[in-house]
Amino acid sequence: MNTIDRRQKRLFDLALAIPGLVLLAPVLIAAAAAVLLKMGAPVLFRQSRPGQDGRPFTLLKFRTMVDSCDERGRLLDDAERLTPWAASCAEPAWTSFLSLSTLFAAA
């Protein structure tokens, strides 16, 4: 990709991302407040992911798990460490609807 294409893509990305962030700001602030009240600080955590050409980039995410341990001090399984809110979001309702509709369609 040449320099002009990269600049155009960057401008396009920013033209979509900035208004989207402004529109979602109240929802993000409410989520941050909920995490802070229920789980305390920190609200966000950093996670490294592979990006383009395998180069890692850092992603900021809201916390949805706690660092609960068993009696031996070992970290509990993910399913046991999910907060009730995160567990309720684990499988959206529409996915179970889709699986039911495909089940009935196959019959």
N, CA and C atoms as a LAMMPS dump frame, in Angstrom:
ITEM: TIMESTEP
0
ITEM: NUMBER OF ATOMS
321
ITEM: BOX BOUNDS ff ff ff
-5.0000000000000000e+02 5.0000000000000000e+02
-5.0000000000000000e+02 5.0000000000000000e+02
-5.0000000000000000e+02 5.0000000000000000e+02
ITEM: ATOMS id mol type element x y z
1 1 1 N 0.853 -1.168 0
2 1 2 C 0 0 0
3 1 3 C 0.902 1.235 0
4 2 1 N 0.635 2.171 -0.899
5 2 2 C 1.501 3.349 -0.946
6 2 3 C 1.076 4.382 0.097
7 3 1 N 1.876 5.434 0.194
8 3 2 C 1.689 6.437 1.244
9 3 3 C 0.343 7.15 1.143
10 4 1 N -0.098 7.461 -0.061
11 4 2 C -1.375 8.163 -0.228
12 4 3 C -2.526 7.269 0.225
13 5 1 N -2.486 5.987 -0.13
14 5 2 C -3.533 5.061 0.293
15 5 3 C -3.571 4.948 1.813
16 6 1 N -2.403 4.896 2.453
17 6 2 C -2.356 4.81 3.907
18 6 3 C -2.943 6.054 4.557
19 7 1 N -2.627 7.205 3.998
20 7 2 C -3.171 8.451 4.562
21 7 3 C -4.683 8.508 4.399
22 8 1 N -5.173 8.107 3.232
23 8 2 C -6.618 8.112 3.005
24 8 3 C -7.319 7.134 3.95
25 9 1 N -6.741 5.972 4.126
26 9 2 C -7.335 4.993 5.034
27 9 3 C -7.33 5.522 6.461
28 10 1 N -6.234 6.146 6.867
29 10 2 C -6.143 6.701 8.217
30 10 3 C -7.203 7.783 8.419
31 11 1 N -7.383 8.675 7.442
32 11 2 C -8.405 9.718 7.548
33 11 3 C -9.804 9.107 7.612
34 12 1 N -10.052 8.082 6.803
35 12 2 C -11.337 7.395 6.823
36 12 3 C -11.577 6.753 8.184
37 13 1 N -10.569 6.069 8.715
38 13 2 C -10.682 5.437 10.031
39 13 3 C -11.006 6.467 11.108
40 14 1 N -10.3 7.586 11.089
41 14 2 C -10.536 8.638 12.078
42 14 3 C -11.909 9.282 11.902
43 15 1 N -12.34 9.441 10.649
44 15 2 C -13.656 10.041 10.381
45 15 3 C -14.78 9.176 10.927
46 16 1 N -14.582 7.88 11
47 16 2 C -15.583 6.99 11.578
48 16 3 C -15.398 6.812 13.086
49 17 1 N -14.15 6.697 13.528
50 17 2 C -13.868 6.383 14.926
51 17 3 C -14.199 7.542 15.87
52 18 1 N -13.863 8.75 15.502
53 18 2 C -14.08 9.888 16.406
54 18 3 C -15.563 10.131 16.671
55 19 1 N -16.418 10.226 15.637
56 19 2 C -17.856 10.385 15.938
57 19 3 C -18.43 9.174 16.679
58 20 1 N -17.954 7.974 16.349
59 20 2 C -18.425 6.782 17.055
60 20 3 C -18.07 6.826 18.526
61 21 1 N -16.858 7.264 18.817
62 21 2 C -16.424 7.374 20.205
63 21 3 C -17.235 8.429 20.953
64 22 1 N -17.525 9.533 20.297
65 22 2 C -18.336 10.587 20.925
66 22 3 C -19.744 10.066 21.213
67 23 1 N -20.324 9.319 20.268
68 23 2 C -21.665 8.777 20.469
69 23 3 C -21.699 7.708 21.562
70 24 1 N -20.651 6.912 21.658
71 24 2 C -20.605 5.836 22.642
72 24 3 C -20.05 6.267 23.998
73 25 1 N -19.568 7.486 24.114
74 25 2 C -18.953 7.953 25.357
75 25 3 C -19.859 7.771 26.575
76 26 1 N -21.149 8.107 26.508
77 26 2 C -21.99 7.896 27.697
78 26 3 C -22.081 6.418 28.102
79 27 1 N -22.14 5.527 27.142
80 27 2 C -22.212 4.09 27.442
81 27 3 C -20.895 3.619 28.053
82 28 1 N -19.777 4.078 27.501
83 28 2 C -18.468 3.695 28.022
84 28 3 C -18.258 4.231 29.437
85 29 1 N -18.715 5.44 29.687
86 29 2 C -18.589 6.026 31.02
87 29 3 C -19.449 5.247 32.019
88 30 1 N -20.651 4.863 31.614
89 30 2 C -21.519 4.073 32.491
90 30 3 C -20.893 2.707 32.779
91 31 1 N -20.311 2.078 31.77
92 31 2 C -19.654 0.78 31.975
93 31 3 C -18.465 0.93 32.911
94 32 1 N -17.694 1.986 32.728
95 32 2 C -16.54 2.223 33.603
96 32 3 C -16.99 2.455 35.042
97 33 1 N -18.063 3.21 35.213
98 33 2 C -18.578 3.467 36.559
99 33 3 C -19.079 2.172 37.206
100 34 1 N -19.744 1.339 36.419
101 34 2 C -20.252 0.065 36.952
102 34 3 C -19.105 -0.843 37.386
103 35 1 N -18.063 -0.936 36.565
104 35 2 C -16.908 -1.763 36.923
105 35 3 C -16.234 -1.203 38.177
106 36 1 N -16.078 0.094 38.24
107 36 2 C -15.442 0.724 39.399
108 36 3 C -16.231 0.47 40.682
109 37 1 N -17.555 0.599 40.604
110 37 2 C -18.387 0.395 41.793
111 37 3 C -18.437 -1.069 42.221
112 38 1 N -18.527 -1.986 41.27
113 38 2 C -18.663 -3.411 41.597
114 38 3 C -17.341 -4.096 41.901
115 39 1 N -16.276 -3.75 41.162
116 39 2 C -15.02 -4.481 41.264
117 39 3 C -13.86 -3.633 41.743
118 40 1 N -14.026 -2.321 41.755
119 40 2 C -12.942 -1.437 42.159
120 40 3 C -11.981 -1.153 41.019
121 41 1 N -10.893 -0.51 41.353
122 41 2 C -9.896 -0.144 40.356
123 41 3 C -8.922 -1.301 40.163
124 42 1 N -8.281 -1.422 39.061
125 42 2 C -8.405 -0.63 37.838
126 42 3 C -9.625 -1.061 37.023
127 43 1 N -10.152 -0.13 36.252
128 43 2 C -11.329 -0.377 35.433
129 43 3 C -10.923 -1.053 34.123
130 44 1 N -9.807 -0.652 33.575
131 44 2 C -9.314 -1.182 32.299
132 44 3 C -8.061 -2.02 32.513
133 45 1 N -7.805 -2.916 31.58
134 45 2 C -6.524 -3.613 31.58
135 45 3 C -6.009 -3.681 30.15
136 46 1 N -4.711 -3.857 30.039
137 46 2 C -4.058 -3.919 28.726
138 46 3 C -3.848 -5.37 28.326
139 47 1 N -4.056 -5.626 27.031
140 47 2 C -3.822 -6.963 26.503
141 47 3 C -3.087 -6.812 25.185
142 48 1 N -2.045 -7.603 25.002
143 48 2 C -1.281 -7.566 23.766
144 48 3 C -1.861 -8.591 22.793
145 49 1 N -2.063 -8.17 21.561
146 49 2 C -2.606 -9.04 20.519
147 49 3 C -1.744 -8.927 19.271
148 50 1 N -1.717 -9.982 18.455
149 50 2 C -0.965 -9.886 17.202
150 50 3 C -1.718 -9.008 16.205
151 51 1 N -0.981 -8.151 15.535
152 51 2 C -1.581 -7.253 14.562
153 51 3 C -1.115 -7.561 13.159
154 52 1 N -1.132 -6.538 12.335
155 52 2 C -0.714 -6.694 10.944
156 52 3 C 0.742 -7.144 10.876
157 53 1 N 0.999 -8.096 10.023
158 53 2 C 2.336 -8.668 9.84
159 53 3 C 2.892 -9.262 11.132
160 54 1 N 2.008 -9.678 12.041
161 54 2 C 2.442 -10.309 13.275
162 54 3 C 2.967 -9.36 14.332
163 55 1 N 2.944 -8.055 14.06
164 55 2 C 3.415 -7.09 15.055
165 55 3 C 2.379 -6.942 16.16
166 56 1 N 2.79 -7.046 17.409
167 56 2 C 1.821 -6.929 18.505
168 56 3 C 1.35 -5.483 18.695
169 57 1 N 0.107 -5.353 19.116
170 57 2 C -0.416 -4.046 19.503
171 57 3 C -1.132 -4.214 20.838
172 58 1 N -1.301 -3.125 21.554
173 58 2 C -1.91 -3.163 22.876
174 58 3 C -3.355 -2.724 22.784
175 59 1 N -4.213 -3.506 23.411
176 59 2 C -5.642 -3.268 23.409
177 59 3 C -6.072 -2.966 24.839
178 60 1 N -6.929 -1.974 25.027
179 60 2 C -7.492 -1.679 26.344
180 60 3 C -8.869 -2.308 26.436
181 61 1 N -9.128 -3.012 27.542
182 61 2 C -10.404 -3.69 27.718
183 61 3 C -10.944 -3.414 29.114
184 62 1 N -12.283 -3.46 29.24
185 62 2 C -12.893 -3.364 30.558
186 62 3 C -12.68 -4.681 31.295
187 63 1 N -12.469 -4.589 32.609
188 63 2 C -12.321 -5.791 33.421
189 63 3 C -13.677 -6.465 33.581
190 64 1 N -13.716 -7.792 33.416
191 64 2 C -14.95 -8.537 33.643
192 64 3 C -14.697 -9.752 34.525
193 65 1 N -13.468 -9.93 34.995
194 65 2 C -13.131 -11.064 35.851
195 65 3 C -12.442 -10.567 37.114
196 66 1 N -12.513 -11.381 38.132
197 66 2 C -11.802 -11.1 39.368
198 66 3 C -10.665 -12.109 39.506
199 67 1 N -9.703 -11.819 40.358
200 67 2 C -8.554 -12.702 40.558
201 67 3 C -8.792 -13.631 41.744
202 68 1 N -9.879 -14.371 41.712
203 68 2 C -10.204 -15.286 42.812
204 68 3 C -9.348 -16.544 42.742
205 69 1 N -8.92 -17.007 43.913
206 69 2 C -8.071 -18.199 44.006
207 69 3 C -8.74 -19.24 44.896
208 70 1 N -8.325 -20.501 44.716
209 70 2 C -8.829 -21.56 45.592
210 70 3 C -8.027 -21.573 46.891
211 71 1 N -8.302 -22.544 47.752
212 71 2 C -7.631 -22.608 49.062
213 71 3 C -6.127 -22.841 48.952
214 72 1 N -5.659 -23.368 47.816
215 72 2 C -4.221 -23.584 47.61
216 72 3 C -3.529 -22.376 46.976
217 73 1 N -4.32 -21.354 46.63
218 73 2 C -3.743 -20.165 46.023
219 73 3 C -3.691 -20.208 44.51
220 74 1 N -4.27 -21.265 43.922
221 74 2 C -4.293 -21.366 42.459
222 74 3 C -5.475 -20.573 41.916
223 75 1 N -5.267 -19.91 40.79
224 75 2 C -6.309 -19.122 40.144
225 75 3 C -7.445 -20.041 39.718
226 76 1 N -8.688 -19.647 39.984
227 76 2 C -9.851 -20.44 39.598
228 76 3 C -10.024 -20.425 38.085
229 77 1 N -10.811 -21.366 37.565
230 77 2 C -11.115 -21.4 36.135
231 77 3 C -11.815 -20.116 35.717
232 78 1 N -11.734 -19.802 34.433
233 78 2 C -12.357 -18.583 33.923
234 78 3 C -13.846 -18.512 34.261
235 79 1 N -14.568 -19.605 34.077
236 79 2 C -16.012 -19.602 34.322
237 79 3 C -16.328 -19.269 35.778
238 80 1 N -15.465 -19.643 36.688
239 80 2 C -15.693 -19.372 38.104
240 80 3 C -15.284 -17.951 38.5
241 81 1 N -14.433 -17.327 37.69
242 81 2 C -13.968 -15.979 38.024
243 81 3 C -14.78 -14.894 37.347
244 82 1 N -15.67 -15.255 36.42
245 82 2 C -16.494 -14.247 35.769
246 82 3 C -17.419 -13.588 36.774
247 83 1 N -17.577 -12.294 36.639
248 83 2 C -18.549 -11.604 37.471
249 83 3 C -19.943 -11.981 36.963
250 84 1 N -20.992 -11.844 37.785
251 84 2 C -22.34 -12.189 37.317
252 84 3 C -22.734 -11.438 36.048
253 85 1 N -22.353 -10.175 35.949
254 85 2 C -22.679 -9.398 34.755
255 85 3 C -21.985 -9.971 33.525
256 86 1 N -20.704 -10.287 33.637
257 86 2 C -19.967 -10.836 32.501
258 86 3 C -20.499 -12.209 32.123
259 87 1 N -20.888 -13.012 33.104
260 87 2 C -21.44 -14.33 32.814
261 87 3 C -22.759 -14.206 32.062
262 88 1 N -23.562 -13.197 32.402
263 88 2 C -24.839 -13.017 31.709
264 88 3 C -24.636 -12.548 30.283
265 89 1 N -23.502 -11.945 30
266 89 2 C -23.203 -11.472 28.642
267 89 3 C -22.441 -12.507 27.825
268 90 1 N -22.086 -13.622 28.432
269 90 2 C -21.246 -14.609 27.753
270 90 3 C -21.901 -15.157 26.498
271 91 1 N -23.185 -15.423 26.54
272 91 2 C -23.892 -15.897 25.354
273 91 3 C -25.102 -15.015 25.143
274 92 1 N -25.057 -14.159 24.114
275 92 2 C -26.202 -13.286 23.859
276 92 3 C -27.456 -14.1 23.569
277 93 1 N -28.613 -13.546 23.923
278 93 2 C -29.881 -14.253 23.74
279 93 3 C -30.135 -14.61 22.286
280 94 1 N -29.728 -13.751 21.357
281 94 2 C -30.019 -14.034 19.952
282 94 3 C -29.273 -15.257 19.447
283 95 1 N -28.14 -15.622 20.074
284 95 2 C -27.433 -16.816 19.597
285 95 3 C -28.214 -18.067 19.952
286 96 1 N -28.852 -18.095 21.125
287 96 2 C -29.66 -19.26 21.462
288 96 3 C -30.904 -19.307 20.583
289 97 1 N -31.435 -18.152 20.203
290 97 2 C -32.567 -18.111 19.288
291 97 3 C -32.174 -18.69 17.943
292 98 1 N -30.985 -18.291 17.465
293 98 2 C -30.528 -18.807 16.17
294 98 3 C -30.343 -20.309 16.217
295 99 1 N -29.772 -20.825 17.281
296 99 2 C -29.557 -22.263 17.356
297 99 3 C -30.884 -23.001 17.434
298 100 1 N -31.893 -22.44 18.103
299 100 2 C -33.212 -23.058 18.138
300 100 3 C -33.876 -23.021 16.77
301 101 1 N -33.745 -21.879 16.074
302 101 2 C -34.379 -21.789 14.763
303 101 3 C -33.738 -22.744 13.769
304 102 1 N -32.43 -22.949 13.839
305 102 2 C -31.79 -23.904 12.933
306 102 3 C -32.178 -25.327 13.293
307 103 1 N -32.412 -25.584 14.583
308 103 2 C -32.844 -26.912 15.014
309 103 3 C -34.221 -27.23 14.435
310 104 1 N -35.138 -26.249 14.533
311 104 2 C -36.484 -26.468 14.006
312 104 3 C -36.494 -26.513 12.48
313 105 1 N -35.611 -25.766 11.839
314 105 2 C -35.55 -25.771 10.38
315 105 3 C -35.073 -27.115 9.863
316 106 1 N -34.193 -27.758 10.618
317 106 2 C -33.643 -29.04 10.191
318 106 3 C -34.649 -30.163 10.361
319 107 1 N -35.62 -29.992 11.237
320 107 2 C -36.576 -31.071 11.523
321 107 3 C -37.581 -31.276 10.421
